[in-house]
Amino acid sequence: MNKKIYLDNASTTPVDEEVLEEMKPYFNRKYGNPSSIHSFGQEALVAIDDSREMIADFLNCEAEEIIFTGSATEANNIFITGAIKGVDDPHVITTAIEHDAVLETVKASGAKYSILSVDKEGFVDIEELKKEIRKETVLVSIMYANNEIGTIQDIKKIGETIEELNKERDRKILFHTDAVQAAGYLDCDVQKLKVDGLTLSGHKIYGPKGVGALYKSNDVSLSPIIHGGGQESGLRSGTYNTPLIVGLGKAVQILKRKRKKEETEKLRDYLIEEVLKIEGASLNGPRKKRLPNNTNFSFKGVEGESIVLILDQEQIAVSTGSACSSKTLEASHVLRAIGLEGLEAHGSIRVSLGRDTKKDDLEKLLKVLPEAIKRLRKISGR
C-alpha cells in the first residue's frame, strides 16, 4: 500500500505527541472547573495560568494580555467587533487578501470600511494605507502572512507607521494582525511588531483544534461580544476548555525548538523550482518574503479541484486554497486580488509543507503531478 503523504499543513497540522501527552490528564484526572475555588478547580486553573505564561513569553507580552478563545475566528471577531462596538461612526481598514474571519467580520460589523488592494505578489502599499486613514479610523487589521499564497507583510513597518500617525491624532488607531499562519515560522514579538492585537490558532501549530488565543494590549479597551460568567477579563465568557488550553500552551512552548525553518525553506524552493518545469505552470505569490512552508501554483487549462482529486487517489493530500471556504465554487478572493481571473484562478493548488515533510514526499508528488496535469488537459481538450 502506498504511503500517505500529507501536504496540506496550512489547513491543519497533527497534534504533536508532546502536546497530546500534556493534555491527557485534563480530560479525566485533572477535570475540575477552573472557576471553582476547591482544589480540583484550582489545579486546573494553575494549568491555564501556566499556558497563559507560555504564550505571553512567546509573544513577549504580559500574561494578563492573553485571552483564550474557541478559535482564531473567534479571536478575530472579539478584537475587531470589540474595538468598534460603542464607537461613534467608526471606520476600519483591512486588505483584499485577509482570511474570511477578518473580512466577513469587518463587513458585518456595521462600520464603514476600506479594503486595501495588493500588488501581484500580495503585498500592501503603505502609502495607500496612509491615504485611507480618516479621522474616524479606529482599526487597521492586516494579516501577517497569507494562508493561500504565503505573502509575508512588513507588519513591523506598518505598526511603526500607525504609531507615528497616532502621535498626531485624538482618536487612536488600533492595529491588529492575524498571525495564524505566521506563528509557526516567524517572529511574533508584539513589542517589535507594534501591534495592539494578535491572533493565534492551536491547530495550525501542532496543537489541538477548537482553541485559539488573542493578544490584547493592556492599553486597549474592548467591548465584549460574548456575555455570561465573565471569564477572560469579561471578554470571553464560558467554561474554560482546560485540556485544549493546556495543549495550546505546550504547542507554543515547543514551537521554536521544532520549527525547522531553514530546512523547510530548502524543500519549498526545491519544490518551486521543479514544479515550474511543468509546461503552463506558474507560481502565485512572491519568491522571497514568503512563508517557508507555502507554495501555490496555477496550471493553464486545468481545474485545481481536479488536480486535488487525482492526487488524493495517489495518497497525496494538497488543497485548492483556504480549507475554510473550499466547498464554494467561487475562485479564491486572494487569487483574484493578485490579478488572476477565470480558469487561471480556478486552476490553482496549494502545497503546504510541515515538520515531517521529507524530500522523498516531494519527489513522489513531482512524479505524479506532471502526469495528472497531462491527463486533465487531454480530457478537457486544452
JOZI-V508622 format. One record per residue. RES is the residue in one small letter. PSI is psi in whole degrees, -180 to 180 (999 if undefined). OMEGA is omega in whole degrees, -180 to 180 (999 if undefined). Layout:
res->{RES;RES}
psi->{PSI;PSI}
omega->{OMEGA;OMEGA}
//
This chain:
res->{m;n;k;k;i;y;l;d;n;a;s;t;t;p;v;d;e;e;v;l;e;e;m;k;p;y;f;n;r;k;y;g;n;p;s;s;i;h;s;f;g;q;e;a;l;v;a;i;d;d;s;r;e;m;i;a;d;f;l;n;c;e;a;e;e;i;i;f;t;g;s;a;t;e;a;n;n;i;f;i;t;g;a;i;k;g;v;d;d;p;h;v;i;t;t;a;i;e;h;d;a;v;l;e;t;v;k;a;s;g;a;k;y;s;i;l;s;v;d;k;e;g;f;v;d;i;e;e;l;k;k;e;i;r;k;e;t;v;l;v;s;i;m;y;a;n;n;e;i;g;t;i;q;d;i;k;k;i;g;e;t;i;e;e;l;n;k;e;r;d;r;k;i;l;f;h;t;d;a;v;q;a;a;g;y;l;d;c;d;v;q;k;l;k;v;d;g;l;t;l;s;g;h;k;i;y;g;p;k;g;v;g;a;l;y;k;s;n;d;v;s;l;s;p;i;i;h;g;g;g;q;e;s;g;l;r;s;g;t;y;n;t;p;l;i;v;g;l;g;k;a;v;q;i;l;k;r;k;r;k;k;e;e;t;e;k;l;r;d;y;l;i;e;e;v;l;k;i;e;g;a;s;l;n;g;p;r;k;k;r;l;p;n;n;t;n;f;s;f;k;g;v;e;g;e;s;i;v;l;i;l;d;q;e;q;i;a;v;s;t;g;s;a;c;s;s;k;t;l;e;a;s;h;v;l;r;a;i;g;l;e;g;l;e;a;h;g;s;i;r;v;s;l;g;r;d;t;k;k;d;d;l;e;k;l;l;k;v;l;p;e;a;i;k;r;l;r;k;i;s;g;r}
psi->{137;143;135;133;120;113;45;42;-14;-21;-49;161;156;151;126;142;-39;-39;-46;-45;-37;-34;-36;-48;-24;0;-38;-10;-43;66;10;154;121;-16;-6;147;-8;176;-34;-47;-41;-31;-42;-37;-39;-42;-40;-43;-38;-43;-40;-41;-40;-43;-39;-39;-42;-39;-7;56;-178;148;-37;-7;1;125;122;139;176;-9;169;-34;-45;-41;-43;-44;-43;-45;-49;-52;-38;-31;-27;-36;128;-1;136;125;54;152;135;145;131;-168;164;-11;19;157;151;-26;-25;-52;-49;-32;-44;-46;-34;-4;-21;-7;156;149;155;137;114;138;168;162;-174;-13;0;14;143;144;115;-32;-37;-40;-47;-40;-28;-10;131;172;-24;-7;125;-17;138;128;114;126;136;-51;132;139;-21;-48;2;4;128;114;155;76;-37;-46;-40;-43;-42;-38;-46;-37;-42;-43;-35;-23;-23;12;151;-38;118;139;122;148;119;143;136;109;24;-48;-29;-34;-31;-21;-18;161;121;29;111;-23;-42;-38;-18;41;153;-21;144;138;137;158;138;-45;-4;-11;36;26;-174;158;159;18;140;179;147;125;126;114;143;-21;-9;134;122;145;132;148;-8;128;152;-120;-6;15;162;56;30;-2;-18;77;149;148;134;135;81;-48;-42;-37;-41;-42;-40;-44;-44;-40;-42;-40;-39;3;-53;-36;-29;19;-48;41;-52;-42;-42;-39;-40;-43;-41;-47;-36;-45;-45;-47;-43;-40;-37;-7;-16;132;132;11;143;153;132;129;179;159;-39;170;47;145;137;-26;5;133;148;123;148;148;121;134;15;139;133;-39;-37;-39;-45;-43;-41;-43;-36;-36;-25;13;31;123;118;-175;175;0;-136;124;-24;-22;20;-13;-7;158;0;148;150;131;-25;-47;-36;-36;-28;9;3;143;158;-128;-33;-42;-37;-20;37;150;150;129;112;125;166;-176;-34;1;132;162;-34;-36;-43;-36;-35;-44;-46;-21;-40;-39;-49;-39;-37;-42;-45;-45;-46;-38;-36;-42;-41;-12;24;999}
omega->{-180;175;176;-179;-176;-180;-180;-174;174;177;176;178;176;177;178;-179;178;179;-179;180;179;-177;-168;-176;-174;173;-173;179;180;-166;-176;175;-176;179;179;-175;179;-172;178;-179;-178;176;178;-180;177;180;178;178;178;179;179;179;180;-179;177;178;180;-177;-177;178;178;-178;-178;178;179;178;177;-178;179;180;174;177;179;179;177;179;-179;-176;-175;-179;180;180;-176;-172;177;180;179;174;-177;177;-176;176;175;-177;-177;-177;177;170;179;179;175;-176;-177;177;178;-178;-177;-171;-175;179;168;-178;174;179;-179;173;177;177;-173;176;176;-177;177;175;-178;178;176;177;-180;-178;-178;179;177;177;-180;-176;-179;-173;168;178;-178;-178;180;180;-173;-176;-178;-175;170;-177;179;179;177;-175;179;-180;177;178;178;178;180;178;178;179;-178;180;-176;-173;173;-179;-178;172;175;-180;-179;174;173;-176;-175;-179;-175;-170;-178;-172;-171;178;-179;177;-173;177;178;-176;179;180;176;179;-179;-174;177;176;-178;-169;175;-175;176;171;-177;171;175;177;177;178;176;167;176;-180;177;180;-175;175;179;172;-179;175;174;-177;-179;-173;175;178;179;178;179;-176;-177;180;-179;-179;180;174;-170;-177;-178;177;176;179;178;179;180;179;179;-178;-176;-173;-177;-179;-174;-171;-179;-175;-176;179;-180;178;179;178;178;-178;176;-180;180;-178;-176;-179;-179;174;178;-179;178;179;175;180;175;-176;-174;171;177;-177;-178;177;-178;-174;-171;166;178;-174;169;180;-177;174;-176;175;-180;-180;179;178;-180;-178;178;179;179;176;178;178;177;-178;170;179;177;-179;-179;179;-178;-177;-173;-179;177;-180;-179;175;-179;177;178;-180;177;-179;179;171;178;-179;171;-176;-180;179;180;-176;-176;171;174;176;-176;-174;179;-179;-174;-179;179;179;178;179;-180;178;175;177;-177;175;-175;-171;-179;179;178;179;180;-179;-177;177;179;180;-178;-179;-178;999}
//
